[in-house]
Amino acid sequence: MSQMESRDSEPAQPAPACPSCCRGEEGEASRSPCTCRRPDNQLSTSPAPDCGECPVHRGQPGWYCLTEGRVVCAGCAIPGPCSNHMGASIVEAADRMRNKLVDDCEKLQLRLTAVERFTVGTLNIKNRNVKTDASSARELVIQRLNFIREMCDSEEQRLLEVIHDEEERVQQSILTQNTYWMESQQKLADLKNYLVDILTKMDDTVLVKHQKEIFERAEEAEGILEPEDSNKLNFNLACAHSHLLSNLWASATMICIPVAEDLHIDEKTLHSSLTLSENKKGLTFVRKKIHSYSDCPERFEHWPNALGLESFRTGLHTWRVDVGNSCAYKVGLAYSCLPRKGTGHESRLGYNSSSWVFSRYNEEYTVAHDGQQKTLDLLRRPKLIGVLVDYDGGEILFYDADACAIIHSYRTKLTSPVHAAFAVADNSITIVQ
């Protein structure tokens, strides 16, 4: 063996072929090169078999063949079949193994230290932190909800007082008016009876003699004006309006209504410059009027409008429209009675008392109703417009559905069935769910 440090004193004996590196009992010249040579750092750590005596040389094992990973005798190691293999004495091999085991133990100790540091340090800190963070989160939730409750309680008390005061004001006005007109009624009745008596009971001479007095008495009726209705006699619903309440209600409604209405566009209402998608949810503007829809009372004649197929006359409803592809559109709602013919404002969305719309034209955003337009200064360009209608509560809300932010709201008493309303003069818009 090339790296053995000493040789056995026993005389050399014929060496059998190496079972790993030779093919038969030929001499050293016919032996194939060893292909199982392994470097020192890949020393096998598998337990060696029971040594005993060498079955070939009958010698005691004193060497370790690193190439084959087995204990051999001096006869196999020096002149024998393992003479060209990497090897060492049993003592050296054992020292190498012990050194490697020491290295493994040190690595294991480092890993144990790391695990102990993680469990004792990191995990304990995490455990303390999660309790602290959970407690802080609970306190924050309770604090904010308590604040909201306090604000709501305070706003409720304020609004109830305002409503009570408004109710008393109207009742007092009605009472005052009633008292005044009862007195006026009595005066008129007395004057009428006076004049009837004169006509029926007074002779001509007396009538002519007292004409000045009679006419002066009749002129008293001129001081009593004709009764006229007044808004002062109506309860002002605007007194119950609250920005806090409206925003809280709108936010809660937008968040808590998971699904929008499954609306469709009524094909009968389409203007000739609009095309309808197959699912009846998308509108596309076509500059050239290539469509010749059949004329019907429902169809818009001049303005590029369309109405929803479904109508609502009670309850809470919302729908959302994807407007990201269009620079000119209107989204809102309209009464069923909205005129469809003519070039005037009576059939133009937002320019009559029958429609409420949010619109965009290039970079200008507005809301409109009954010809009253309001320009909006938006912080972001909305791509998904939501319309929220509380029919019974008289609230119409336009909101940015992506940001869940209120754009504008109307308070009004709805009196007829309403439909979703659309207009588009650039590209396309689509109802989404």
C-alpha positions in Angstrom: 0.0 0.0 0.0 1.5 3.3 -1.2 0.8 5.4 2.0 1.4 2.8 4.7 3.9 4.1 7.3 5.4 0.6 8.3 5.5 -2.9 7.0 4.7 -6.2 8.6 7.7 -8.4 9.3 6.0 -11.5 8.0 7.4 -12.9 4.8 5.5 -12.1 1.6 3.1 -14.7 0.4 1.3 -15.0 -2.9 -1.5 -12.4 -2.9 -4.9 -13.2 -4.2 -6.6 -10.9 -6.6 -8.3 -7.7 -5.2 -12.1 -8.5 -5.4 -12.8 -4.8 -6.1 -9.9 -3.9 -8.6 -9.0 -7.1 -10.3 -10.7 -9.5 -12.7 -8.8 -12.8 -11.9 -5.6 -14.3 -10.5 -3.3 -12.7 -13.0 -0.2 -10.8 -11.9 0.3 -7.2 -11.0 0.8 -6.3 -14.6 -2.7 -7.3 -15.7 -4.4 -5.6 -12.8 -6.8 -2.8 -13.8 -6.2 0.7 -12.3 -8.2 1.2 -9.1 -11.4 3.1 -9.7 -12.6 3.2 -6.1 -10.1 5.5 -4.7 -11.6 8.0 -2.3 -10.1 11.1 -0.8 -9.4 11.3 3.0 -12.4 13.6 3.6 -14.8 11.0 2.3 -13.7 8.3 4.8 -16.6 5.9 5.4 -18.0 6.1 8.8 -20.0 2.9 8.6 -19.1 0.4 11.3 -16.4 -2.1 10.3 -17.3 -5.8 10.3 -16.0 -8.2 12.9 -12.3 -8.4 12.1 -10.8 -11.7 13.4 -8.1 -13.1 11.2 -7.5 -12.4 7.5 -9.1 -15.4 5.6 -6.2 -15.2 3.0 -3.1 -14.5 5.1 -4.3 -15.7 8.4 -2.9 -12.5 9.9 -4.3 -10.1 12.4 -5.9 -6.9 10.9 -3.7 -3.9 11.6 -4.5 -1.6 8.6 -7.6 0.1 7.2 -8.1 0.4 3.4 -9.6 3.8 2.8 -10.4 3.0 -0.8 -12.5 -0.1 0.0 -13.5 1.1 3.5 -12.5 -2.1 5.3 -10.0 -3.4 7.8 -7.2 -5.5 6.2 -4.0 -7.3 7.4 -0.4 -6.4 6.6 -0.3 -9.0 3.9 -3.2 -7.4 2.0 -1.9 -3.9 2.7 1.7 -4.1 1.6 2.4 -6.7 -1.0 -1.2 -7.8 -1.4 -4.3 -6.7 -3.4 -4.7 -3.4 -1.5 -1.1 -2.2 -2.0 -2.2 0.5 -4.5 -5.1 1.7 -2.4 -5.3 4.6 0.0 -4.8 3.4 3.5 -3.7 4.0 7.0 -3.0 2.2 10.2 -5.9 1.2 12.4 -4.7 3.9 15.0 -4.6 6.6 12.3 -8.0 5.6 10.9 -9.5 5.6 14.3 -8.0 9.0 15.1 -9.4 10.4 11.8 -12.8 8.9 12.7 -12.6 10.4 16.1 -11.7 13.8 14.7 -14.6 13.7 12.3 -16.9 12.7 15.1 -15.6 15.6 17.1 -16.3 17.9 14.2 -19.8 16.4 13.9 -20.4 16.9 17.6 -19.3 20.5 17.4 -21.7 21.1 14.5 -24.5 19.4 16.3 -23.7 21.5 19.4 -23.9 24.7 17.2 -27.3 23.5 15.8 -28.5 22.7 19.3 -27.4 26.2 20.5 -29.2 27.8 17.5 -32.4 25.8 18.2 -32.2 26.6 21.9 -31.7 30.3 21.1 -34.7 30.2 18.8 -37.0 28.5 21.2 -35.9 30.3 24.3 -35.3 33.7 22.7 -37.2 34.2 19.5 -40.3 32.0 20.2 -40.7 33.4 23.7 -40.4 37.0 22.4 -42.9 36.1 19.7 -45.3 34.7 22.3 -45.0 37.8 24.4 -45.4 40.0 21.4 -48.5 38.3 20.1 -50.2 38.7 23.4 -49.2 42.4 23.5 -50.2 43.0 19.8 -53.6 41.2 20.3 -54.3 43.2 23.4 -53.4 46.4 21.6 -55.6 45.4 18.6 -58.5 44.7 20.9 -58.1 48.0 22.7 -57.9 49.8 19.4 -61.1 48.1 18.1 -63.0 48.8 21.4 -61.7 52.4 21.5 -62.7 53.2 17.9 -66.1 51.5 18.2 -66.7 53.3 21.5 -65.8 56.6 19.8 -68.2 55.8 17.0 -70.9 54.9 19.4 -70.4 58.1 21.3 -70.4 60.2 18.1 -73.5 58.3 16.9 -75.3 58.8 20.3 -74.4 62.4 20.3 -75.5 62.9 16.7 -78.7 60.9 17.4 -79.5 63.2 20.3 -78.8 66.3 18.2 -80.9 65.1 15.3 -83.8 64.1 17.5 -83.8 67.5 19.1 -83.6 69.2 15.7 -86.5 67.1 14.4 -88.5 67.8 17.6 -87.9 71.6 17.2 -88.8 71.5 13.5 -92.0 69.5 14.4 -92.9 72.0 17.0 -92.2 74.9 14.7 -94.5 73.5 12.0 -97.2 72.6 14.5 -97.0 76.1 15.9 -97.2 77.6 12.4 -100.2 75.5 11.6 -101.9 76.4 14.9 -101.2 80.1 14.3 -102.5 79.9 10.8 -105.5 78.0 11.9 -106.4 80.5 14.6 -106.0 83.4 12.2 -108.1 81.9 9.5 -110.8 80.8 11.9 -111.0 84.4 13.1 -111.0 85.6 9.5 -113.7 83.1 8.6 -115.8 84.3 11.5 -115.3 88.0 10.4 -116.3 87.1 6.8 -119.3 85.2 8.0 -120.4 88.1 10.2 -119.9 90.6 7.4 -121.8 88.4 5.0 -124.7 88.0 7.4 -124.7 91.8 7.9 -124.9 92.5 4.2 -127.7 89.8 3.7 -129.7 91.5 6.5 -129.3 94.8 4.8 -130.4 93.4 1.4 -133.4 91.7 2.8 -134.6 93.9 5.7 -133.6 97.5 4.9 -135.9 99.6 2.8 -134.7 101.8 0.0 -134.6 105.1 1.9 -132.6 103.7 4.8 -130.3 101.8 2.4 -129.4 105.0 0.5 -129.1 107.0 3.7 -126.6 104.5 5.2 -124.7 103.6 2.0 -121.4 105.1 3.2 -121.5 103.1 6.5 -122.5 100.0 4.6 -119.7 100.2 2.1 -117.1 101.0 4.8 -118.3 97.8 6.6 -118.0 95.8 3.3 -114.5 97.1 2.7 -113.4 95.2 5.8 -113.4 92.1 3.8 -110.7 93.5 1.5 -108.3 93.4 4.4 -108.6 89.6 4.7 -106.3 88.2 2.0 -106.8 84.9 0.1 -105.2 82.0 2.0 -102.0 80.6 0.4 -100.0 77.5 1.0 -96.5 78.0 2.3 -93.4 75.9 2.8 -93.4 77.1 6.4 -96.3 74.8 6.9 -94.3 71.8 5.7 -91.9 69.7 7.7 -88.4 70.4 6.5 -86.9 67.0 5.8 -83.4 68.6 5.3 -83.2 69.2 9.1 -82.6 65.4 9.5 -79.6 65.5 7.2 -76.3 64.8 8.8 -72.9 64.3 7.0 -71.8 61.9 9.8 -75.0 59.8 9.5 -75.0 59.9 5.7 -71.4 58.9 5.4 -71.7 56.1 8.0 -74.8 54.8 6.4 -73.4 54.9 2.9 -70.1 53.2 4.0 -71.9 50.5 5.8 -74.3 50.0 3.0 -71.6 49.8 0.3 -69.6 47.3 2.4 -72.5 45.2 3.6 -74.2 44.8 0.2 -72.0 42.1 -1.3 -73.7 41.7 -4.6 -74.9 44.4 -7.0 -78.2 44.2 -8.8 -78.2 41.9 -11.9 -79.3 44.6 -14.3 -79.7 44.5 -18.0 -80.1 47.3 -20.6 -83.4 47.6 -22.3 -82.8 47.2 -26.1 -85.9 49.1 -26.9 -84.5 52.2 -25.4 -81.2 52.2 -27.3 -80.3 55.3 -29.3 -79.2 54.5 -32.9 -75.6 55.4 -32.1 -75.3 52.7 -29.5 -74.8 48.9 -29.7 -75.7 46.4 -27.1 -73.5 43.5 -26.0 -74.9 39.9 -26.2 -75.4 39.7 -22.4 -77.2 43.1 -22.5 -74.8 44.7 -20.0 -72.4 46.6 -22.3 -73.0 49.8 -24.4 -70.7 50.8 -27.2 -70.8 54.2 -29.0 -70.6 54.1 -32.8 -70.0 57.5 -34.4 -71.7 56.6 -37.6 -75.3 55.5 -37.0 -75.0 52.2 -38.8 -77.9 50.7 -36.9 -81.5 51.2 -38.0 -83.4 50.1 -35.0 -87.2 49.9 -35.3 -88.8 53.0 -34.0 -90.9 52.6 -30.8 -92.1 54.9 -28.0 -89.4 53.7 -25.6 -86.4 54.5 -27.9 -84.4 57.7 -27.4 -84.5 59.7 -30.6 -81.8 62.4 -30.2 -79.5 61.8 -27.2 -77.2 58.7 -26.9 -79.1 57.3 -23.9 -80.4 54.0 -22.7 -82.3 52.8 -19.7 -82.2 49.6 -17.6 -84.7 46.9 -18.2 -85.5 46.4 -14.5 -87.3 49.1 -12.4 -87.5 49.7 -8.7 -90.2 51.3 -6.6 -89.2 50.3 -3.1 -86.2 49.1 -1.1 -82.4 49.5 -1.3 -80.6 48.9 -4.6 -77.1 49.3 -6.0 -75.4 48.7 -9.3 -71.9 49.3 -10.6 -70.7 50.3 -14.1 -67.2 49.9 -15.5 -66.4 53.3 -17.1 -62.6 52.9 -17.4 -62.6 52.8 -21.2 -64.7 55.9 -21.8 -64.0 59.6 -21.6 -67.6 60.7 -22.2 -70.5 59.0 -20.3 -73.3 59.4 -17.9 -74.4 56.9 -15.2 -77.4 57.3 -12.9 -81.2 56.7 -12.7 -84.4 58.1 -14.2 -88.1 57.8 -13.9 -90.0 55.6 -16.3 -91.8 58.7 -17.5 -88.6 60.3 -18.9 -89.5 61.6 -22.4 -87.6 59.8 -25.2 -88.3 62.1 -28.2 -87.1 65.5 -29.1 -83.9 67.5 -29.1 -84.6 69.5 -26.0 -83.6 69.0 -22.4 -86.7 67.1 -21.5 -85.1 63.9 -22.8 -81.5 64.8 -21.9 -80.2 62.9 -18.8 -79.6 65.3 -15.9 -81.4 68.2 -17.5 -84.9 67.5 -16.2 -86.6 66.6 -12.9 -86.9 62.9 -14.0 -83.2 62.0 -13.9 -80.1 62.1 -11.7 -76.6 61.4 -13.2 -72.9 61.4 -12.6 -71.1 62.3 -15.8 -67.6 62.6 -17.3 -66.6 64.6 -20.4 -62.8 64.4 -21.0 -61.4 65.5 -17.6 -64.5 67.2 -16.3 -66.7 65.4 -13.8 -70.1 66.6 -12.8 -73.4 65.6 -11.2 -76.7 66.9 -12.6 -80.4 66.9 -11.8 -83.1 69.2 -13.2 -80.6 71.2 -15.2 -78.5 72.0 -12.1 -75.0 70.9 -12.7 -72.2 70.7 -10.1 -68.6 70.3 -11.1 -66.6 67.9 -8.9 -63.0 68.0 -8.0 -62.0 64.4 -7.7 -58.7 63.2 -6.3 -58.6 60.1 -8.6 -60.1 59.1 -11.9 -62.9 56.5 -11.0 -63.0 53.4 -13.2 -65.9 51.7 -11.5 -68.9 54.0 -10.6 -71.5 52.7 -8.2 -75.1 54.0 -7.8 -76.9 53.4 -4.5 -80.6 54.1 -4.3 -82.6 54.0 -1.0 -86.0 54.4 -2.5 -88.0 54.5 0.7 -85.4 56.7 2.5 -85.1 59.1 -0.5 -81.4 58.9 -0.9 -79.4 58.7 -4.2 -75.7 58.1 -3.9 -72.9 58.0 -6.4 -69.6 56.4 -5.3 -66.2 55.2 -6.4 -66.7 51.4 -6.1 -62.9 50.7 -6.1 -62.1 53.1 -3.4 -65.5 52.7 -1.6 -65.6 56.5 -1.5 -68.7 58.7 -1.8 -68.7 61.1 -4.8 -72.0 62.8 -4.3 -75.5 62.3 -2.9 -79.0 63.6 -3.4 -81.8 63.6 -1.0 -85.2 63.5 -2.6 -88.6 61.9 -2.4 -88.9 59.4 -5.1 -92.5 59.1 -6.5 -92.3 56.8 -9.5 -90.6 53.6 -10.6 -86.9 54.3 -11.4 -84.6 52.7 -14.0 -80.8 52.6 -14.2 -79.8 55.3 -16.8 -76.8 55.4 -19.1 -75.4 57.6 -21.8 -72.1 57.1 -23.7 -70.4 59.1 -26.4 -66.9 57.5 -26.4 -65.9 53.9 -26.5 -67.9 51.7 -24.1 -69.3 51.2 -20.6 -70.4 47.9 -18.9 -72.6 46.9 -16.0 -70.6 44.7 -13.7 -71.5 42.5 -10.7 
